[in-house]
């Protein structure tokens, strides 16, 4: 997962071996645990992204989660009804 240096928003990610370019960030929010002194668990982004590569491009909606503790990113494609 690559990010702009000055911004938190993701630009490009890989899902199932395909590279996607983020076209728009539709929503972003912070995930925190109240019982742990509001410790930030991570950041969640709902994005519209377009598949890159040789074949036809295809736009889909994804939820990306940046785990603040592990420094890892997780990608989940939104169901068709959620697009």
C-alpha distances in whole Angstrom, upper triangle without the diagonal:
4,7,10,12,15,13,11,10,7,8,6,5,7,10,13,13,12,10,10,11,11,15,16,15,18,18,16,18,18,19,22,24,28,30,28,28,26,23,20,18,15,13,13,13,15,14,15,13,15,14,15,17,21,22,22,19,19,18,17,16,14,13,10,11,9,12,14,16,14,11,9,7,9,10,13,15,18,22,24,26,23,22
4,7,9,12,11,10,9,6,6,6,7,10,13,16,15,14,11,11,10,11,14,15,15,18,18,16,18,19,20,23,26,29,31,29,29,27,24,21,19,16,15,15,14,16,14,16,14,15,15,15,17,21,23,23,20,20,19,19,18,16,15,12,13,11,14,15,18,16,12,11,10,13,13,17,18,21,24,26,28,25,23
4,6,8,7,6,6,5,6,8,9,13,16,19,19,17,14,13,12,11,14,14,13,16,16,14,16,17,19,21,25,27,30,28,28,25,22,19,18,15,13,14,13,15,14,16,14,16,17,17,20,24,25,25,22,22,20,19,18,16,15,12,13,11,14,14,17,16,13,13,11,14,15,18,19,21,25,26,28,25,23
4,6,5,7,7,7,7,10,12,16,19,23,22,20,17,15,13,12,14,14,14,17,17,16,18,18,21,23,27,29,32,29,29,26,24,21,21,17,15,16,15,17,15,17,16,18,19,19,22,25,27,26,23,23,21,21,20,19,18,15,16,14,17,17,20,19,16,16,15,18,18,21,22,24,27,29,30,27,25
4,6,8,10,10,11,13,16,19,22,25,25,23,20,19,17,16,18,18,17,20,20,18,19,19,21,23,27,29,31,29,28,26,23,20,21,18,16,18,17,20,19,21,20,22,23,22,25,28,30,30,27,27,25,25,24,22,21,18,18,15,18,16,19,19,15,17,16,20,21,24,25,27,31,32,33,30,28
4,7,9,11,12,15,18,21,24,28,27,26,22,21,18,17,18,17,16,19,18,16,17,18,21,22,26,28,30,28,27,24,23,19,21,18,16,17,17,19,19,21,21,23,24,24,27,31,32,32,28,28,26,26,24,22,21,18,18,16,18,17,20,21,17,19,18,21,22,25,26,27,31,32,33,30,28
4,6,8,10,13,15,19,22,25,25,24,20,18,16,14,15,14,12,15,15,12,14,15,18,20,23,25,28,26,25,22,21,18,18,15,13,14,13,16,15,17,18,20,22,22,25,29,30,29,26,25,23,22,20,19,18,15,15,13,16,15,19,19,16,17,16,18,19,21,23,24,27,29,30,26,25
4,6,9,12,14,17,19,23,23,22,19,17,15,13,15,13,11,14,13,10,11,11,14,17,20,23,25,23,23,20,18,14,15,11,9,11,10,13,13,16,16,19,21,22,25,29,29,29,25,24,22,21,18,16,15,12,12,10,13,12,16,16,13,14,12,15,16,18,20,21,25,26,27,24,23
4,7,10,11,15,17,21,21,19,16,14,12,9,11,10,8,11,10,9,11,12,15,18,22,24,27,25,25,22,20,17,17,13,10,10,8,10,10,12,13,16,18,19,22,26,26,25,22,21,18,17,15,13,12,10,11,10,14,14,18,18,15,14,12,14,14,16,17,18,22,23,24,21,19
4,6,8,11,13,17,17,16,13,11,9,7,10,10,9,12,12,11,13,14,17,20,23,26,29,27,27,24,22,18,17,14,11,10,8,10,9,11,10,13,15,15,19,22,23,22,19,18,16,15,14,12,11,9,10,10,13,14,18,17,14,13,10,12,11,14,15,17,20,22,23,20,19
4,7,11,13,17,16,14,11,8,6,5,8,9,9,13,14,14,17,18,20,23,27,30,32,31,31,28,26,22,21,17,15,14,11,12,10,11,9,11,12,12,16,19,20,20,16,16,14,14,14,13,13,11,13,13,17,18,21,20,17,15,13,14,13,16,16,18,21,22,24,21,19
4,7,10,13,13,11,7,6,5,6,9,11,12,15,16,16,19,20,22,25,28,31,34,32,32,29,27,23,22,18,16,15,13,13,11,11,8,9,10,10,13,16,17,17,14,14,13,13,13,12,13,11,13,13,17,19,21,20,16,15,12,13,12,14,14,17,20,21,24,21,19
4,7,10,10,8,6,5,7,8,12,13,13,16,17,16,18,20,20,24,27,30,32,30,31,28,26,22,21,17,15,14,12,13,11,12,9,10,10,10,13,17,17,18,15,14,13,13,13,10,11,9,12,12,15,17,20,18,15,12,9,10,8,11,12,15,18,20,22,20,18
4,7,6,5,4,6,9,11,14,16,16,19,20,19,21,22,22,26,28,32,34,32,33,31,28,25,22,19,18,16,15,15,13,14,11,11,9,10,12,15,16,16,14,14,14,13,13,11,13,11,13,14,16,19,21,18,16,13,10,10,8,11,12,15,18,19,22,20,19
4,5,5,6,7,11,12,15,17,17,19,19,19,21,22,22,25,28,31,33,32,34,31,28,25,22,19,18,16,15,15,13,13,11,11,9,11,13,16,15,16,14,13,13,11,12,10,11,10,13,15,17,20,22,19,18,14,11,9,7,8,9,12,15,16,20,18,17
4,6,8,10,14,16,18,20,20,22,23,23,25,25,25,28,30,34,35,34,36,33,31,28,25,22,21,19,18,18,17,16,14,14,11,13,13,16,15,16,15,14,15,13,14,13,14,14,16,18,19,23,24,21,20,16,14,12,10,10,10,14,16,17,21,20,19
4,7,10,13,16,19,21,21,24,25,24,26,27,27,30,32,36,38,36,38,35,33,29,27,24,23,21,20,20,18,18,15,14,11,11,11,13,14,15,14,14,16,15,17,15,17,16,18,19,21,24,25,22,21,17,15,14,12,14,14,17,19,20,24,23,21
4,6,10,13,15,18,19,21,23,23,25,27,27,30,33,36,38,37,38,35,33,30,27,24,23,21,19,18,16,15,11,10,7,7,8,11,11,12,11,11,12,12,14,13,16,15,18,19,22,24,26,24,21,18,16,15,12,13,13,16,18,19,22,21,19
4,7,10,13,15,17,19,21,21,24,25,26,29,32,35,37,36,37,34,32,28,26,23,21,19,17,17,14,13,10,8,6,6,7,11,12,13,11,11,12,12,14,13,15,14,17,18,20,23,25,23,20,17,14,14,12,14,13,17,19,20,23,21,19
4,6,9,12,13,16,18,18,21,23,24,27,30,34,36,35,36,32,30,27,25,21,19,17,14,14,11,9,6,5,4,6,9,12,13,12,9,9,9,9,11,10,13,12,15,17,20,22,25,23,20,18,14,14,11,13,12,14,17,17,20,18,16
4,6,9,11,14,16,17,20,22,24,27,31,34,36,35,35,32,30,27,25,22,19,17,14,13,10,9,5,5,6,7,10,14,14,14,10,10,9,10,11,11,14,13,16,17,20,22,25,24,21,19,15,16,13,15,14,16,19,19,21,19,16
4,6,7,10,13,13,17,19,21,25,28,31,34,32,33,29,28,24,23,19,16,14,11,10,7,6,4,6,9,10,14,17,17,16,12,12,9,10,10,10,11,11,14,15,19,21,24,23,20,18,15,15,13,14,13,14,18,18,20,17,14
4,7,10,13,14,18,21,23,27,30,33,36,35,35,31,30,26,26,22,18,16,12,11,7,6,5,7,10,12,15,18,18,16,12,11,9,10,10,11,13,14,17,18,22,24,27,26,23,22,18,18,16,16,15,15,18,18,19,17,14
4,6,9,11,15,18,20,24,28,30,33,32,32,28,28,24,23,20,16,14,10,9,6,5,7,10,13,15,19,22,21,19,15,14,11,11,10,11,12,13,16,17,21,22,26,25,23,21,18,18,16,16,15,15,18,17,18,15,13
4,6,7,11,14,17,20,24,26,29,28,28,25,24,20,20,16,13,10,7,6,4,7,9,12,15,17,21,24,24,22,18,17,13,12,10,10,10,10,13,14,18,19,23,23,20,19,16,16,14,15,14,14,17,18,18,15,13
4,7,11,14,17,20,23,25,29,28,28,25,24,21,21,17,14,11,8,6,5,7,11,14,17,20,23,27,26,23,20,17,14,12,9,10,10,12,14,16,19,21,24,25,22,21,18,17,15,15,14,13,15,16,16,12,11
4,7,11,13,16,20,21,25,25,25,21,21,18,17,14,11,8,6,5,7,10,13,17,20,22,26,29,28,26,23,20,17,15,11,11,9,11,12,14,17,18,22,22,20,20,17,16,15,15,15,13,16,17,17,13,13
4,7,10,13,17,19,22,22,21,18,17,14,14,11,7,6,4,6,9,12,15,18,21,23,27,30,30,28,24,22,19,17,13,12,9,9,10,11,14,14,18,19,17,17,14,14,14,14,15,15,18,20,19,16,16
4,7,10,13,15,18,18,18,14,14,11,11,9,6,5,7,9,12,16,18,22,24,26,30,33,33,31,28,25,22,20,16,14,11,11,10,11,13,13,16,18,17,17,15,15,15,16,17,16,20,22,21,17,18
4,6,10,12,15,14,14,11,10,7,8,6,5,6,9,12,15,19,21,24,26,28,32,35,35,34,30,28,25,22,19,16,13,12,10,10,10,10,13,15,14,15,14,15,16,17,19,19,22,24,24,20,21
4,7,10,13,12,13,9,9,6,5,5,6,7,11,13,17,20,22,26,27,29,33,36,36,35,32,29,26,23,20,17,13,12,9,10,9,9,12,14,14,14,14,14,15,16,19,18,21,24,24,20,22
4,6,9,8,9,6,5,4,5,7,9,11,14,17,20,24,26,29,31,33,36,40,39,39,35,33,30,27,23,21,17,16,13,12,11,10,11,14,15,16,16,17,19,19,22,22,25,28,27,24,25
4,6,6,7,5,6,7,7,10,12,14,18,20,24,27,29,33,34,36,39,43,42,41,38,36,33,30,26,23,20,19,15,15,13,12,13,16,17,18,19,19,21,21,24,24,26,30,29,26,28
4,5,6,5,7,9,10,13,15,17,20,23,26,30,32,35,37,39,42,46,45,44,41,39,36,32,29,26,22,22,19,18,17,16,16,19,21,22,22,22,24,25,27,27,29,32,31,28,30
4,6,7,8,11,12,15,18,20,23,26,29,33,34,38,39,42,45,48,48,47,44,41,38,35,32,29,25,24,21,20,18,17,16,20,22,23,24,24,26,27,30,29,31,35,34,31,33
4,5,5,9,10,13,16,19,22,25,28,32,34,37,38,40,43,47,47,46,43,41,38,35,31,28,25,23,20,19,16,14,13,17,19,20,22,22,25,26,29,29,32,35,34,31,33
4,5,9,11,14,17,20,23,26,29,33,34,38,39,41,44,48,48,47,44,42,39,36,32,29,26,24,21,20,17,15,15,19,20,22,23,24,27,28,31,31,33,37,36,33,34
4,6,9,11,13,16,19,22,25,29,31,34,36,38,41,45,45,44,40,38,35,32,29,26,22,21,18,17,15,13,14,17,18,20,21,22,24,25,28,27,30,33,32,29,31
4,6,9,12,15,18,22,24,28,30,33,34,36,39,43,43,42,39,37,34,31,28,25,21,19,16,14,12,10,10,14,15,17,18,19,22,23,26,27,30,33,32,29,30
4,6,8,11,15,18,21,25,26,29,31,32,35,39,39,39,35,33,30,28,24,21,18,16,12,11,9,7,8,12,12,14,15,16,19,20,23,24,27,30,30,26,27
4,7,10,14,17,19,23,24,28,28,30,33,37,37,36,33,31,29,26,23,19,16,14,10,9,6,6,7,9,10,11,12,13,16,17,21,21,24,27,28,24,25
4,7,10,14,16,20,21,24,25,27,30,34,34,33,30,28,25,23,20,16,13,10,7,5,5,4,7,9,9,10,9,11,13,15,18,19,22,25,25,22,23
4,7,10,13,16,18,21,23,25,28,31,31,31,27,25,22,20,17,14,10,8,6,5,7,7,11,12,11,11,10,10,12,14,16,17,20,23,23,20,20
4,7,10,13,15,19,20,23,26,29,29,28,24,22,19,17,13,10,7,6,4,6,9,10,14,14,13,12,10,9,10,11,13,13,17,19,19,16,16
4,6,10,12,15,17,20,23,27,26,25,21,19,16,14,10,8,5,5,6,9,12,13,17,17,15,14,11,10,10,10,12,12,15,17,18,14,14
4,7,10,13,16,19,22,25,24,23,19,17,13,11,7,6,5,6,9,12,15,17,20,20,18,17,13,12,10,10,10,9,12,14,14,11,10
4,6,10,13,15,19,22,21,20,16,14,10,8,6,5,6,8,11,13,17,19,22,22,19,18,14,13,11,11,10,10,13,14,15,12,10
4,7,10,13,17,20,18,16,13,10,7,6,4,6,9,11,14,17,20,22,26,25,22,20,17,15,12,12,10,10,13,12,14,11,9
4,7,9,13,16,15,14,10,8,5,6,6,7,10,11,15,17,20,23,26,24,22,19,16,15,12,12,10,11,14,14,16,14,11
4,6,10,13,12,10,6,5,4,7,9,10,14,14,18,20,23,26,28,27,24,22,18,17,14,14,12,14,16,15,18,16,13
4,7,10,9,8,5,5,6,8,11,12,15,15,19,20,24,26,29,27,24,21,18,17,14,14,12,15,17,16,19,18,15
4,7,8,8,6,8,10,12,14,15,18,18,21,22,25,27,30,28,25,22,19,19,16,17,16,18,20,20,23,22,19
4,6,8,7,10,13,15,18,18,21,21,24,25,28,30,32,30,27,25,22,21,19,20,18,21,23,22,26,25,22
4,7,8,12,15,17,20,21,24,24,27,28,31,34,36,33,31,28,25,25,22,23,21,24,25,24,27,27,24
4,6,9,13,15,19,20,23,24,27,29,32,34,36,34,32,29,26,25,22,22,19,22,22,21,25,25,22
4,6,10,13,17,19,22,23,27,28,32,34,37,35,32,29,26,25,21,21,18,20,21,19,22,22,19
4,7,10,14,15,19,20,23,25,29,31,34,32,29,27,23,22,19,19,16,18,19,17,20,20,17
4,7,10,13,16,18,21,24,27,30,32,31,28,25,22,20,17,16,13,14,15,13,16,16,13
4,7,10,13,15,19,21,25,27,30,29,27,24,20,19,15,14,11,12,13,12,14,13,10
4,7,10,13,16,19,22,25,28,27,25,22,18,16,12,11,8,8,9,9,11,10,7
4,7,10,13,17,20,22,25,24,23,20,16,14,11,9,6,6,8,8,10,8,6
4,6,10,13,16,19,22,21,19,16,13,10,7,6,4,5,9,10,12,10,9
4,7,10,13,16,18,18,16,14,10,8,6,5,6,7,10,13,14,11,11
4,7,10,13,15,15,13,11,7,6,5,6,9,10,14,16,18,15,14
4,6,9,12,11,10,8,6,5,7,8,11,13,16,19,20,17,17
4,6,9,9,7,6,5,6,9,12,15,16,20,23,24,21,21
4,6,6,5,5,6,8,11,14,17,19,22,25,26,23,24
4,6,5,7,9,11,15,17,20,22,25,28,29,26,26
4,6,8,11,13,16,19,23,24,27,31,31,28,29
4,5,9,11,15,18,21,23,26,30,31,28,29
4,7,10,14,17,20,22,26,29,30,27,27
4,7,10,14,17,19,23,26,27,25,25
4,7,10,13,16,19,22,24,21,21
4,7,10,13,16,19,21,18,18
4,7,10,13,16,18,15,15
4,6,9,12,14,12,13
4,7,9,11,10,9
4,6,8,6,7
4,5,5,7
4,5,5
4,6
4
